[in-house]
Amino acid sequence: ERRSGLTREDLEYAAKAYMKSERAIFVYGMGITQHFRGANNVQQMANLALLRGSIGREGAGLCPVRGHSNVQGDRTVG
């Protein structure tokens, strides 16, 4: 909670919305994968998706966003 910069109420709101959802897609970009614990971050998202039965379910799962036009950060978009 302290490190996220969010209030406990905000975190609980997000957690409850996720718990109530029938389908959830984890969409993530290079900020997750290039973090110094990037592999662990992705593994934990995959574990959560597996625990919720989201892997293999239509409209659910993991969605790494890669190869977009500004992937190298040279500010070519906008």
All heavy atoms as a GROMACS GRO file, in nm:
protein
  597
    1GLU      N    1   0.084  -0.119   0.000
    1GLU     CA    2   0.000   0.000   0.000
    1GLU      C    3   0.088   0.125   0.000
    1GLU      O    4   0.068   0.214  -0.082
    1GLU     CB    5  -0.089  -0.004   0.124
    1GLU     CG    6  -0.176   0.116   0.144
    1GLU     CD    7  -0.256   0.107   0.273
    1GLU    OE1    8  -0.278  -0.004   0.325
    1GLU    OE2    9  -0.294   0.213   0.323
    2ARG      N   10   0.183   0.131   0.089
    2ARG     CA   11   0.269   0.248   0.102
    2ARG      C   12   0.348   0.274  -0.027
    2ARG      O   13   0.357   0.385  -0.073
    2ARG     CB   14   0.364   0.228   0.221
    2ARG     CG   15   0.462   0.342   0.244
    2ARG     CD   16   0.548   0.323   0.367
    2ARG     NE   17   0.606   0.190   0.376
    2ARG     CZ   18   0.584   0.105   0.477
    2ARG    NH1   19   0.506   0.139   0.577
    2ARG    NH2   20   0.640  -0.014   0.479
    3ARG      N   21   0.401   0.170  -0.087
    3ARG     CA   22   0.485   0.186  -0.206
    3ARG      C   23   0.404   0.212  -0.332
    3ARG      O   24   0.457   0.263  -0.430
    3ARG     CB   25   0.572   0.062  -0.224
    3ARG     CG   26   0.669   0.046  -0.109
    3ARG     CD   27   0.751  -0.075  -0.127
    3ARG     NE   28   0.885  -0.030  -0.163
    3ARG     CZ   29   0.981  -0.109  -0.202
    3ARG    NH1   30   0.960  -0.238  -0.213
    3ARG    NH2   31   1.098  -0.061  -0.230
    4SER      N   32   0.277   0.177  -0.333
    4SER     CA   33   0.196   0.195  -0.454
    4SER      C   34   0.156   0.340  -0.477
    4SER      O   35   0.128   0.379  -0.590
    4SER     CB   36   0.069   0.109  -0.445
    4SER     OG   37  -0.024   0.166  -0.354
    5GLY      N   38   0.149   0.417  -0.371
    5GLY     CA   39   0.101   0.555  -0.383
    5GLY      C   40  -0.050   0.564  -0.383
    5GLY      O   41  -0.106   0.671  -0.402
    6LEU      N   42  -0.116   0.451  -0.364
    6LEU     CA   43  -0.263   0.448  -0.360
    6LEU      C   44  -0.310   0.432  -0.217
    6LEU      O   45  -0.238   0.383  -0.131
    6LEU     CB   46  -0.314   0.331  -0.444
    6LEU     CG   47  -0.279   0.334  -0.592
    6LEU    CD1   48  -0.318   0.202  -0.658
    6LEU    CD2   49  -0.346   0.450  -0.661
    7THR      N   50  -0.434   0.472  -0.194
    7THR     CA   51  -0.492   0.452  -0.061
    7THR      C   52  -0.539   0.307  -0.049
    7THR      O   53  -0.560   0.237  -0.149
    7THR     CB   54  -0.613   0.544  -0.039
    7THR    OG1   55  -0.718   0.505  -0.130
    7THR    CG2   56  -0.577   0.690  -0.059
    8ARG      N   57  -0.556   0.263   0.072
    8ARG     CA   58  -0.608   0.129   0.097
    8ARG      C   59  -0.746   0.114   0.032
    8ARG      O   60  -0.777   0.010  -0.026
    8ARG     CB   61  -0.616   0.102   0.247
    8ARG     CG   62  -0.677  -0.033   0.278
    8ARG     CD   63  -0.676  -0.064   0.428
    8ARG     NE   64  -0.637  -0.202   0.444
    8ARG     CZ   65  -0.514  -0.245   0.468
    8ARG    NH1   66  -0.418  -0.161   0.482
    8ARG    NH2   67  -0.489  -0.373   0.480
    9GLU      N   68  -0.827   0.219   0.039
    9GLU     CA   69  -0.961   0.215  -0.020
    9GLU      C   70  -0.953   0.195  -0.172
    9GLU      O   71  -1.032   0.119  -0.229
    9GLU     CB   72  -1.038   0.343   0.013
    9GLU     CG   73  -1.075   0.358   0.159
    9GLU     CD   74  -0.958   0.403   0.247
    9GLU    OE1   75  -0.863   0.467   0.195
    9GLU    OE2   76  -0.961   0.373   0.367
   10ASP      N   77  -0.859   0.263  -0.237
   10ASP     CA   78  -0.841   0.246  -0.382
   10ASP      C   79  -0.801   0.103  -0.416
   10ASP      O   80  -0.852   0.044  -0.512
   10ASP     CB   81  -0.735   0.342  -0.436
   10ASP     CG   82  -0.780   0.487  -0.437
   10ASP    OD1   83  -0.903   0.512  -0.437
   10ASP    OD2   84  -0.692   0.575  -0.437
   11LEU      N   85  -0.710   0.047  -0.338
   11LEU     CA   86  -0.665  -0.090  -0.362
   11LEU      C   87  -0.778  -0.190  -0.340
   11LEU      O   88  -0.796  -0.284  -0.418
   11LEU     CB   89  -0.546  -0.123  -0.273
   11LEU     CG   90  -0.417  -0.047  -0.305
   11LEU    CD1   91  -0.314  -0.068  -0.195
   11LEU    CD2   92  -0.362  -0.088  -0.440
   12GLU      N   93  -0.856  -0.168  -0.236
   12GLU     CA   94  -0.969  -0.258  -0.208
   12GLU      C   95  -1.076  -0.247  -0.317
   12GLU      O   96  -1.134  -0.348  -0.358
   12GLU     CB   97  -1.029  -0.227  -0.071
   12GLU     CG   98  -0.939  -0.273   0.043
   12GLU     CD   99  -0.994  -0.238   0.180
   12GLU    OE1  100  -1.101  -0.173   0.189
   12GLU    OE2  101  -0.928  -0.275   0.279
   13TYR      N  102  -1.099  -0.126  -0.367
   13TYR     CA  103  -1.195  -0.106  -0.476
   13TYR      C  104  -1.152  -0.185  -0.600
   13TYR      O  105  -1.234  -0.255  -0.661
   13TYR     CB  106  -1.206   0.042  -0.507
   13TYR     CG  107  -1.303   0.073  -0.618
   13TYR    CD1  108  -1.440   0.085  -0.593
   13TYR    CD2  109  -1.258   0.091  -0.749
   13TYR    CE1  110  -1.529   0.112  -0.696
   13TYR    CE2  111  -1.347   0.119  -0.851
   13TYR     CZ  112  -1.481   0.129  -0.824
   13TYR     OH  113  -1.570   0.156  -0.925
   14ALA      N  114  -1.025  -0.174  -0.635
   14ALA     CA  115  -0.973  -0.246  -0.752
   14ALA      C  116  -0.981  -0.397  -0.730
   14ALA      O  117  -1.019  -0.472  -0.821
   14ALA     CB  118  -0.830  -0.204  -0.781
   15ALA      N  119  -0.945  -0.442  -0.611
   15ALA     CA  120  -0.948  -0.585  -0.581
   15ALA      C  121  -1.091  -0.640  -0.589
   15ALA      O  122  -1.113  -0.748  -0.645
   15ALA     CB  123  -0.889  -0.612  -0.443
   16LYS      N  124  -1.186  -0.566  -0.537
   16LYS     CA  125  -1.325  -0.612  -0.541
   16LYS      C  126  -1.378  -0.615  -0.684
   16LYS      O  127  -1.451  -0.707  -0.722
   16LYS     CB  128  -1.412  -0.522  -0.453
   16LYS     CG  129  -1.389  -0.546  -0.306
   16LYS     CD  130  -1.468  -0.449  -0.220
   16LYS     CE  131  -1.432  -0.469  -0.074
   16LYS     NZ  132  -1.495  -0.368   0.013
   17ALA      N  133  -1.342  -0.516  -0.763
   17ALA     CA  134  -1.385  -0.515  -0.905
   17ALA      C  135  -1.328  -0.636  -0.977
   17ALA      O  136  -1.397  -0.702  -1.055
   17ALA     CB  137  -1.340  -0.386  -0.972
   18TYR      N  138  -1.201  -0.668  -0.950
   18TYR     CA  139  -1.137  -0.785  -1.012
   18TYR      C  140  -1.204  -0.914  -0.965
   18TYR      O  141  -1.232  -1.002  -1.046
   18TYR     CB  142  -0.988  -0.787  -0.981
   18TYR     CG  143  -0.919  -0.908  -1.038
   18TYR    CD1  144  -0.905  -0.925  -1.175
   18TYR    CD2  145  -0.867  -1.007  -0.954
   18TYR    CE1  146  -0.842  -1.037  -1.227
   18TYR    CE2  147  -0.805  -1.118  -1.006
   18TYR     CZ  148  -0.793  -1.133  -1.142
   18TYR     OH  149  -0.732  -1.244  -1.194
   19MET      N  150  -1.232  -0.924  -0.837
   19MET     CA  151  -1.296  -1.045  -0.783
   19MET      C  152  -1.434  -1.069  -0.843
   19MET      O  153  -1.474  -1.182  -0.866
   19MET     CB  154  -1.306  -1.038  -0.630
   19MET     CG  155  -1.173  -1.050  -0.562
   19MET     SD  156  -1.173  -1.048  -0.379
   19MET     CE  157  -1.325  -0.976  -0.332
   20LYS      N  158  -1.507  -0.961  -0.870
   20LYS     CA  159  -1.643  -0.973  -0.923
   20LYS      C  160  -1.646  -1.001  -1.073
   20LYS      O  161  -1.747  -1.044  -1.126
   20LYS     CB  162  -1.722  -0.845  -0.895
   20LYS     CG  163  -1.755  -0.824  -0.749
   20LYS     CD  164  -1.828  -0.692  -0.731
   20LYS     CE  165  -1.855  -0.664  -0.585
   20LYS     NZ  166  -1.920  -0.533  -0.566
   21SER      N  167  -1.536  -0.974  -1.141
   21SER     CA  168  -1.534  -0.989  -1.286
   21SER      C  169  -1.541  -1.135  -1.328
   21SER      O  170  -1.487  -1.223  -1.262
   21SER     CB  171  -1.408  -0.924  -1.345
   21SER     OG  172  -1.294  -1.000  -1.310
   22GLU      N  173  -1.610  -1.158  -1.439
   22GLU     CA  174  -1.613  -1.292  -1.496
   22GLU      C  175  -1.494  -1.316  -1.587
   22GLU      O  176  -1.451  -1.428  -1.607
   22GLU     CB  177  -1.743  -1.314  -1.573
   22GLU     CG  178  -1.866  -1.317  -1.485
   22GLU     CD  179  -1.991  -1.345  -1.564
   22GLU    OE1  180  -1.983  -1.406  -1.672
   22GLU    OE2  181  -2.099  -1.307  -1.516
   23ARG      N  182  -1.445  -1.207  -1.646
   23ARG     CA  183  -1.331  -1.214  -1.738
   23ARG      C  184  -1.238  -1.097  -1.707
   23ARG      O  185  -1.285  -0.988  -1.681
   23ARG     CB  186  -1.377  -1.206  -1.883
   23ARG     CG  187  -1.458  -1.324  -1.927
   23ARG     CD  188  -1.502  -1.304  -2.072
   23ARG     NE  189  -1.579  -1.416  -2.118
   23ARG     CZ  190  -1.710  -1.427  -2.101
   23ARG    NH1  191  -1.777  -1.334  -2.040
   23ARG    NH2  192  -1.772  -1.533  -2.147
   24ALA      N  193  -1.111  -1.123  -1.714
   24ALA     CA  194  -1.013  -1.016  -1.696
   24ALA      C  195  -0.894  -1.042  -1.787
   24ALA      O  196  -0.852  -1.156  -1.804
   24ALA     CB  197  -0.967  -1.011  -1.551
   25ILE      N  198  -0.844  -0.935  -1.845
   25ILE     CA  199  -0.726  -0.944  -1.930
   25ILE      C  200  -0.616  -0.859  -1.866
   25ILE      O  201  -0.638  -0.742  -1.836
   25ILE     CB  202  -0.754  -0.893  -2.072
   25ILE    CG1  203  -0.863  -0.977  -2.138
   25ILE    CG2  204  -0.626  -0.895  -2.156
   25ILE    CD1  205  -0.906  -0.926  -2.274
   26PHE      N  206  -0.501  -0.919  -1.843
   26PHE     CA  207  -0.385  -0.847  -1.792
   26PHE      C  208  -0.310  -0.791  -1.914
   26PHE      O  209  -0.245  -0.865  -1.986
   26PHE     CB  210  -0.292  -0.941  -1.715
   26PHE     CG  211  -0.345  -0.984  -1.581
   26PHE    CD1  212  -0.432  -1.091  -1.570
   26PHE    CD2  213  -0.307  -0.916  -1.467
   26PHE    CE1  214  -0.480  -1.131  -1.447
   26PHE    CE2  215  -0.354  -0.955  -1.343
   26PHE     CZ  216  -0.441  -1.062  -1.332
   27VAL      N  217  -0.323  -0.663  -1.938
   27VAL     CA  218  -0.254  -0.598  -2.049
   27VAL      C  219  -0.135  -0.524  -1.989
   27VAL      O  220  -0.152  -0.443  -1.898
   27VAL     CB  221  -0.346  -0.498  -2.122
   27VAL    CG1  222  -0.273  -0.431  -2.236
   27VAL    CG2  223  -0.471  -0.570  -2.173
   28TYR      N  224  -0.016  -0.555  -2.039
   28TYR     CA  225   0.103  -0.490  -1.982
   28TYR      C  226   0.205  -0.462  -2.090
   28TYR      O  227   0.206  -0.524  -2.196
   28TYR     CB  228   0.165  -0.577  -1.872
   28TYR     CG  229   0.208  -0.714  -1.918
   28TYR    CD1  230   0.338  -0.737  -1.960
   28TYR    CD2  231   0.119  -0.821  -1.919
   28TYR    CE1  232   0.379  -0.862  -2.002
   28TYR    CE2  233   0.159  -0.946  -1.960
   28TYR     CZ  234   0.288  -0.967  -2.001
   28TYR     OH  235   0.328  -1.091  -2.044
   29GLY      N  236   0.288  -0.364  -2.062
   29GLY     CA  237   0.391  -0.324  -2.157
   29GLY      C  238   0.530  -0.339  -2.098
   29GLY      O  239   0.551  -0.411  -2.000
   30MET      N  240   0.621  -0.268  -2.157
   30MET     CA  241   0.761  -0.285  -2.122
   30MET      C  242   0.795  -0.235  -1.982
   30MET      O  243   0.897  -0.274  -1.926
   30MET     CB  244   0.848  -0.217  -2.227
   30MET     CG  245   0.835  -0.286  -2.362
   30MET     SD  246   0.927  -0.207  -2.492
   30MET     CE  247   1.092  -0.256  -2.450
   31GLY      N  248   0.712  -0.152  -1.923
   31GLY     CA  249   0.736  -0.108  -1.786
   31GLY      C  250   0.734  -0.224  -1.689
   31GLY      O  251   0.809  -0.226  -1.591
   32ILE      N  252   0.651  -0.323  -1.715
   32ILE     CA  253   0.645  -0.443  -1.631
   32ILE      C  254   0.763  -0.534  -1.662
   32ILE      O  255   0.832  -0.581  -1.571
   32ILE     CB  256   0.512  -0.519  -1.654
   32ILE    CG1  257   0.395  -0.438  -1.600
   32ILE    CG2  258   0.516  -0.659  -1.594
   32ILE    CD1  259   0.387  -0.429  -1.450
   33THR      N  260   0.789  -0.559  -1.788
   33THR     CA  261   0.891  -0.658  -1.823
   33THR      C  262   1.032  -0.607  -1.803
   33THR      O  263   1.122  -0.685  -1.773
   33THR     CB  264   0.874  -0.703  -1.970
   33THR    OG1  265   0.883  -0.589  -2.056
   33THR    CG2  266   0.741  -0.772  -1.991
   34GLN      N  267   1.056  -0.476  -1.815
   34GLN     CA  268   1.191  -0.424  -1.799
   34GLN      C  269   1.224  -0.381  -1.657
   34GLN      O  270   1.334  -0.337  -1.630
   34GLN     CB  271   1.215  -0.308  -1.896
   34GLN     CG  272   1.220  -0.356  -2.039
   34GLN     CD  273   1.255  -0.244  -2.136
   34GLN    OE1  274   1.259  -0.128  -2.102
   34GLN    NE2  275   1.279  -0.283  -2.259
   35HIS      N  276   1.130  -0.393  -1.568
   35HIS     CA  277   1.155  -0.368  -1.426
   35HIS      C  278   1.260  -0.467  -1.379
   35HIS      O  279   1.272  -0.577  -1.434
   35HIS     CB  280   1.024  -0.387  -1.349
   35HIS     CG  281   1.030  -0.351  -1.206
   35HIS    ND1  282   1.070  -0.439  -1.109
   35HIS    CD2  283   1.001  -0.235  -1.142
   35HIS    CE1  284   1.064  -0.380  -0.991
   35HIS    NE2  285   1.022  -0.256  -1.008
   36PHE      N  286   1.338  -0.434  -1.277
   36PHE     CA  287   1.444  -0.526  -1.235
   36PHE      C  288   1.390  -0.659  -1.184
   36PHE      O  289   1.462  -0.756  -1.175
   36PHE     CB  290   1.539  -0.459  -1.133
   36PHE     CG  291   1.487  -0.449  -0.993
   36PHE    CD1  292   1.527  -0.541  -0.897
   36PHE    CD2  293   1.400  -0.348  -0.956
   36PHE    CE1  294   1.482  -0.532  -0.766
   36PHE    CE2  295   1.355  -0.338  -0.826
   36PHE     CZ  296   1.396  -0.429  -0.731
   37ARG      N  297   1.262  -0.666  -1.156
   37ARG     CA  298   1.196  -0.793  -1.122
   37ARG      C  299   1.094  -0.830  -1.229
   37ARG      O  300   0.990  -0.886  -1.201
   37ARG     CB  301   1.128  -0.783  -0.986
   37ARG     CG  302   1.222  -0.760  -0.870
   37ARG     CD  303   1.154  -0.796  -0.740
   37ARG     NE  304   1.229  -0.750  -0.626
   37ARG     CZ  305   1.336  -0.810  -0.576
   37ARG    NH1  306   1.383  -0.917  -0.634
   37ARG    NH2  307   1.396  -0.761  -0.470
   38GLY      N  308   1.124  -0.796  -1.353
   38GLY     CA  309   1.030  -0.814  -1.463
   38GLY      C  310   0.979  -0.956  -1.480
   38GLY      O  311   0.859  -0.978  -1.496
   39ALA      N  312   1.069  -1.053  -1.475
   39ALA     CA  313   1.025  -1.193  -1.490
   39ALA      C  314   0.931  -1.232  -1.378
   39ALA      O  315   0.828  -1.297  -1.401
   39ALA     CB  316   1.145  -1.286  -1.495
   40ASN      N  317   0.962  -1.190  -1.256
   40ASN     CA  318   0.874  -1.220  -1.142
   40ASN      C  319   0.738  -1.152  -1.158
   40ASN      O  320   0.635  -1.211  -1.124
   40ASN     CB  321   0.938  -1.175  -1.011
   40ASN     CG  322   1.057  -1.257  -0.973
   40ASN    OD1  323   1.078  -1.366  -1.024
   40ASN    ND2  324   1.140  -1.206  -0.884
   41ASN      N  325   0.739  -1.028  -1.209
   41ASN     CA  326   0.612  -0.957  -1.229
   41ASN      C  327   0.521  -1.035  -1.324
   41ASN      O  328   0.402  -1.056  -1.295
   41ASN     CB  329   0.638  -0.818  -1.290
   41ASN     CG  330   0.711  -0.726  -1.196
   41ASN    OD1  331   0.708  -0.742  -1.076
   41ASN    ND2  332   0.777  -0.627  -1.254
   42VAL      N  333   0.575  -1.078  -1.436
   42VAL     CA  334   0.496  -1.151  -1.534
   42VAL      C  335   0.452  -1.286  -1.478
   42VAL      O  336   0.337  -1.328  -1.496
   42VAL     CB  337   0.574  -1.168  -1.667
   42VAL    CG1  338   0.498  -1.256  -1.765
   42VAL    CG2  339   0.602  -1.031  -1.729
   43GLN      N  340   0.540  -1.354  -1.408
   43GLN     CA  341   0.504  -1.483  -1.348
   43GLN      C  342   0.389  -1.468  -1.249
   43GLN      O  343   0.297  -1.551  -1.248
   43GLN     CB  344   0.624  -1.545  -1.277
   43GLN     CG  345   0.729  -1.598  -1.371
   43GLN     CD  346   0.857  -1.639  -1.299
   43GLN    OE1  347   0.882  -1.601  -1.185
   43GLN    NE2  348   0.939  -1.716  -1.368
   44GLN      N  349   0.390  -1.362  -1.170
   44GLN     CA  350   0.283  -1.344  -1.072
   44GLN      C  351   0.150  -1.309  -1.139
   44GLN      O  352   0.045  -1.354  -1.094
   44GLN     CB  353   0.323  -1.238  -0.968
   44GLN     CG  354   0.436  -1.283  -0.879
   44GLN     CD  355   0.412  -1.417  -0.813
   44GLN    OE1  356   0.303  -1.445  -0.762
   44GLN    NE2  357   0.511  -1.504  -0.816
   45MET      N  358   0.154  -1.230  -1.247
   45MET     CA  359   0.030  -1.204  -1.321
   45MET      C  360  -0.022  -1.334  -1.381
   45MET      O  361  -0.143  -1.361  -1.376
   45MET     CB  362   0.053  -1.100  -1.430
   45MET     CG  363   0.067  -0.960  -1.378
   45MET     SD  364   0.066  -0.836  -1.509
   45MET     CE  365   0.218  -0.875  -1.595
   46ALA      N  366   0.067  -1.414  -1.436
   46ALA     CA  367   0.026  -1.542  -1.494
   46ALA      C  368  -0.031  -1.634  -1.387
   46ALA      O  369  -0.132  -1.701  -1.409
   46ALA     CB  370   0.143  -1.608  -1.566
   47ASN      N  371   0.032  -1.637  -1.270
   47ASN     CA  372  -0.018  -1.721  -1.160
   47ASN      C  373  -0.158  -1.678  -1.119
   47ASN      O  374  -0.246  -1.762  -1.097
   47ASN     CB  375   0.077  -1.714  -1.041
   47ASN     CG  376   0.204  -1.792  -1.062
   47ASN    OD1  377   0.208  -1.884  -1.144
   47ASN    ND2  378   0.308  -1.756  -0.989
   48LEU      N  379  -0.179  -1.547  -1.107
   48LEU     CA  380  -0.312  -1.497  -1.069
   48LEU      C  381  -0.415  -1.533  -1.175
   48LEU      O  382  -0.526  -1.578  -1.143
   48LEU     CB  383  -0.307  -1.346  -1.045
   48LEU     CG  384  -0.436  -1.282  -0.996
   48LEU    CD1  385  -0.488  -1.348  -0.869
   48LEU    CD2  386  -0.414  -1.132  -0.974
   49ALA      N  387  -0.378  -1.516  -1.301
   49ALA     CA  388  -0.470  -1.552  -1.410
   49ALA      C  389  -0.501  -1.702  -1.408
   49ALA      O  390  -0.616  -1.743  -1.430
   49ALA     CB  391  -0.411  -1.511  -1.545
   50LEU      N  392  -0.401  -1.783  -1.380
   50LEU     CA  393  -0.424  -1.928  -1.370
   50LEU      C  394  -0.516  -1.962  -1.253
   50LEU      O  395  -0.608  -2.044  -1.266
   50LEU     CB  396  -0.291  -2.002  -1.355
   50LEU     CG  397  -0.208  -2.014  -1.482
   50LEU    CD1  398  -0.065  -2.056  -1.448
   50LEU    CD2  399  -0.271  -2.114  -1.578
   51LEU      N  400  -0.492  -1.898  -1.139
   51LEU     CA  401  -0.576  -1.924  -1.021
   51LEU      C  402  -0.721  -1.888  -1.046
   51LEU      O  403  -0.812  -1.953  -0.995
   51LEU     CB  404  -0.524  -1.845  -0.901
   51LEU     CG  405  -0.398  -1.900  -0.835
   51LEU    CD1  406  -0.342  -1.799  -0.735
   51LEU    CD2  407  -0.429  -2.032  -0.766
   52ARG      N  408  -0.745  -1.782  -1.123
   52ARG     CA  409  -0.882  -1.739  -1.152
   52ARG      C  410  -0.943  -1.812  -1.271
   52ARG      O  411  -1.056  -1.787  -1.308
   52ARG     CB  412  -0.883  -1.588  -1.183
   52ARG     CG  413  -0.856  -1.495  -1.068
   52ARG     CD  414  -0.972  -1.479  -0.969
   52ARG     NE  415  -1.104  -1.464  -1.025
   52ARG     CZ  416  -1.161  -1.350  -1.061
   52ARG    NH1  417  -1.096  -1.237  -1.051
   52ARG    NH2  418  -1.283  -1.348  -1.108
   53GLY      N  419  -0.868  -1.900  -1.336
   53GLY     CA  420  -0.920  -1.972  -1.451
   53GLY      C  421  -0.928  -1.886  -1.575
   53GLY      O  422  -1.010  -1.911  -1.664
   54SER      N  423  -0.845  -1.783  -1.583
   54SER     CA  424  -0.850  -1.690  -1.695
   54SER      C  425  -0.771  -1.736  -1.817
   54SER      O  426  -0.792  -1.683  -1.925
   54SER     CB  427  -0.797  -1.552  -1.652
   54SER     OG  428  -0.883  -1.495  -1.556
   55ILE      N  429  -0.681  -1.828  -1.801
   55ILE     CA  430  -0.601  -1.874  -1.913
   55ILE      C  431  -0.686  -1.971  -1.996
   55ILE      O  432  -0.743  -2.067  -1.944
   55ILE     CB  433  -0.472  -1.944  -1.867
   55ILE    CG1  434  -0.389  -1.850  -1.779
   55ILE    CG2  435  -0.392  -1.996  -1.985
   55ILE    CD1  436  -0.338  -1.726  -1.850
   56GLY      N  437  -0.698  -1.941  -2.125
   56GLY     CA  438  -0.777  -2.026  -2.214
   56GLY      C  439  -0.924  -1.989  -2.220
   56GLY      O  440  -0.999  -2.048  -2.297
   57ARG      N  441  -0.965  -1.891  -2.143
   57ARG     CA  442  -1.105  -1.846  -2.145
   57ARG      C  443  -1.118  -1.729  -2.241
   57ARG      O  444  -1.037  -1.638  -2.240
   57ARG     CB  445  -1.149  -1.802  -2.005
   57ARG     CG  446  -1.294  -1.758  -2.001
   57ARG     CD  447  -1.335  -1.701  -1.869
   57ARG     NE  448  -1.314  -1.796  -1.763
   57ARG     CZ  449  -1.325  -1.766  -1.634
   57ARG    NH1  450  -1.354  -1.642  -1.597
   57ARG    NH2  451  -1.307  -1.857  -1.543
   58GLU      N  452  -1.221  -1.732  -2.324
   58GLU     CA  453  -1.242  -1.623  -2.419
   58GLU      C  454  -1.263  -1.492  -2.343
   58GLU      O  455  -1.335  -1.487  -2.244
   58GLU     CB  456  -1.365  -1.652  -2.507
   58GLU     CG  457  -1.383  -1.553  -2.618
   58GLU     CD  458  -1.495  -1.592  -2.711
   58GLU    OE1  459  -1.526  -1.711  -2.723
   58GLU    OE2  460  -1.551  -1.500  -2.773
   59GLY      N  461  -1.195  -1.388  -2.390
   59GLY     CA  462  -1.208  -1.257  -2.327
   59GLY      C  463  -1.130  -1.243  -2.199
   59GLY      O  464  -1.156  -1.155  -2.118
   60ALA      N  465  -1.032  -1.331  -2.178
   60ALA     CA  466  -0.953  -1.328  -2.056
   60ALA      C  467  -0.811  -1.373  -2.087
   60ALA      O  468  -0.784  -1.427  -2.193
   60ALA     CB  469  -1.016  -1.419  -1.950
   61GLY      N  470  -0.721  -1.348  -1.993
   61GLY     CA  471  -0.584  -1.398  -2.008
   61GLY      C  472  -0.479  -1.290  -1.998
   61GLY      O  473  -0.499  -1.188  -1.933
   62LEU      N  474  -0.366  -1.315  -2.062
   62LEU     CA  475  -0.252  -1.224  -2.061
   62LEU      C  476  -0.235  -1.162  -2.198
   62LEU      O  477  -0.253  -1.229  -2.300
   62LEU     CB  478  -0.124  -1.299  -2.024
   62LEU     CG  479  -0.125  -1.371  -1.889
   62LEU    CD1  480  -0.002  -1.457  -1.874
   62LEU    CD2  481  -0.135  -1.272  -1.776
   63CYS      N  482  -0.200  -1.033  -2.202
   63CYS     CA  483  -0.185  -0.963  -2.329
   63CYS      C  484  -0.065  -0.868  -2.322
   63CYS      O  485  -0.081  -0.751  -2.289
   63CYS     CB  486  -0.312  -0.888  -2.362
   63CYS     SG  487  -0.304  -0.800  -2.520
   64PRO      N  488   0.054  -0.919  -2.350
   64PRO     CA  489   0.170  -0.830  -2.353
   64PRO      C  490   0.164  -0.740  -2.476
   64PRO      O  491   0.148  -0.788  -2.587
   64PRO     CB  492   0.289  -0.925  -2.359
   64PRO     CG  493   0.235  -1.050  -2.420
   64PRO     CD  494   0.090  -1.057  -2.380
   65VAL      N  495   0.174  -0.609  -2.456
   65VAL     CA  496   0.172  -0.514  -2.566
   65VAL      C  497   0.316  -0.490  -2.609
   65VAL      O  498   0.397  -0.438  -2.534
   65VAL     CB  499   0.106  -0.381  -2.524
   65VAL    CG1  500   0.108  -0.280  -2.637
   65VAL    CG2  501  -0.036  -0.407  -2.477
   66ARG      N  502   0.347  -0.532  -2.730
   66ARG     CA  503   0.483  -0.522  -2.782
   66ARG      C  504   0.479  -0.470  -2.925
   66ARG      O  505   0.381  -0.489  -2.996
   66ARG     CB  506   0.552  -0.659  -2.783
   66ARG     CG  507   0.546  -0.732  -2.651
   66ARG     CD  508   0.621  -0.662  -2.547
   66ARG     NE  509   0.762  -0.696  -2.559
   66ARG     CZ  510   0.853  -0.656  -2.475
   66ARG    NH1  511   0.820  -0.580  -2.376
   66ARG    NH2  512   0.979  -0.688  -2.492
   67GLY      N  513   0.585  -0.406  -2.968
   67GLY     CA  514   0.598  -0.368  -3.106
   67GLY      C  515   0.517  -0.248  -3.150
   67GLY      O  516   0.501  -0.225  -3.269
   68HIS      N  517   0.467  -0.168  -3.056
   68HIS     CA  518   0.395  -0.048  -3.096
   68HIS      C  519   0.495   0.054  -3.150
   68HIS      O  520   0.616   0.039  -3.136
   68HIS     CB  521   0.311   0.008  -2.981
   68HIS     CG  522   0.386   0.028  -2.855
   68HIS    ND1  523   0.462   0.140  -2.832
   68HIS    CD2  524   0.400  -0.051  -2.746
   68HIS    CE1  525   0.519   0.131  -2.714
   68HIS    NE2  526   0.482   0.016  -2.660
   69SER      N  527   0.446   0.157  -3.212
   69SER     CA  528   0.532   0.246  -3.289
   69SER      C  529   0.632   0.325  -3.205
   69SER      O  530   0.727   0.380  -3.259
   69SER     CB  531   0.447   0.344  -3.370
   69SER     OG  532   0.366   0.420  -3.283
   70ASN      N  533   0.613   0.331  -3.075
   70ASN     CA  534   0.707   0.406  -2.992
   70ASN      C  535   0.782   0.314  -2.895
   70ASN      O  536   0.825   0.356  -2.789
   70ASN     CB  537   0.634   0.517  -2.916
   70ASN     CG  538   0.729   0.622  -2.865
   70ASN    OD1  539   0.832   0.649  -2.925
   70ASN    ND2  540   0.695   0.683  -2.754
   71VAL      N  541   0.796   0.189  -2.932
   71VAL     CA  542   0.853   0.090  -2.842
   71VAL      C  543   0.996   0.124  -2.800
   71VAL      O  544   1.038   0.092  -2.691
   71VAL     CB  545   0.842  -0.052  -2.902
   71VAL    CG1  546   0.942  -0.072  -3.015
   71VAL    CG2  547   0.860  -0.157  -2.795
   72GLN      N  548   1.071   0.191  -2.884
   72GLN     CA  549   1.209   0.226  -2.848
   72GLN      C  550   1.221   0.362  -2.782
   72GLN      O  551   1.330   0.404  -2.747
   72GLN     CB  552   1.298   0.220  -2.973
   72GLN     CG  553   1.306   0.083  -3.035
   72GLN     CD  554   1.355  -0.024  -2.938
   72GLN    OE1  555   1.444   0.000  -2.858
   72GLN    NE2  556   1.295  -0.141  -2.943
   73GLY      N  557   1.109   0.432  -2.765
   73GLY     CA  558   1.111   0.557  -2.692
   73GLY      C  559   1.166   0.676  -2.769
   73GLY      O  560   1.211   0.773  -2.710
   74ASP      N  561   1.161   0.671  -2.902
   74ASP     CA  562   1.215   0.785  -2.977
   74ASP      C  563   1.111   0.892  -3.008
   74ASP      O  564   1.134   0.982  -3.086
   74ASP     CB  565   1.285   0.738  -3.106
   74ASP     CG  566   1.190   0.668  -3.201
   74ASP    OD1  567   1.073   0.651  -3.169
   74ASP    OD2  568   1.237   0.632  -3.310
   75ARG      N  569   0.998   0.885  -2.943
   75ARG     CA  570   0.892   0.986  -2.949
   75ARG      C  571   0.846   1.016  -3.092
   75ARG      O  572   0.830   1.131  -3.132
   75ARG     CB  573   0.938   1.114  -2.880
   75ARG     CG  574   0.957   1.091  -2.730
   75ARG     CD  575   1.021   1.212  -2.663
   75ARG     NE  576   1.037   1.188  -2.522
   75ARG     CZ  577   1.134   1.115  -2.468
   75ARG    NH1  578   1.222   1.056  -2.542
   75ARG    NH2  579   1.142   1.101  -2.337
   76THR      N  580   0.822   0.912  -3.169
   76THR     CA  581   0.779   0.930  -3.308
   76THR      C  582   0.628   0.945  -3.320
   76THR      O  583   0.578   0.978  -3.427
   76THR     CB  584   0.823   0.809  -3.394
   76THR    OG1  585   0.768   0.690  -3.337
   76THR    CG2  586   0.972   0.800  -3.400
   77VAL      N  587   0.554   0.919  -3.212
   77VAL     CA  588   0.409   0.928  -3.216
   77VAL      C  589   0.367   1.056  -3.147
   77VAL      O  590   0.409   1.086  -3.038
   77VAL     CB  591   0.344   0.806  -3.147
   77VAL    CG1  592   0.194   0.820  -3.145
   77VAL    CG2  593   0.384   0.680  -3.221
   78GLY      N  594   0.278   1.131  -3.209
   78GLY     CA  595   0.222   1.251  -3.146
   78GLY      C  596   0.307   1.369  -3.171
   78GLY      O  597   0.296   1.475  -3.125
   0.00000   0.00000   0.00000
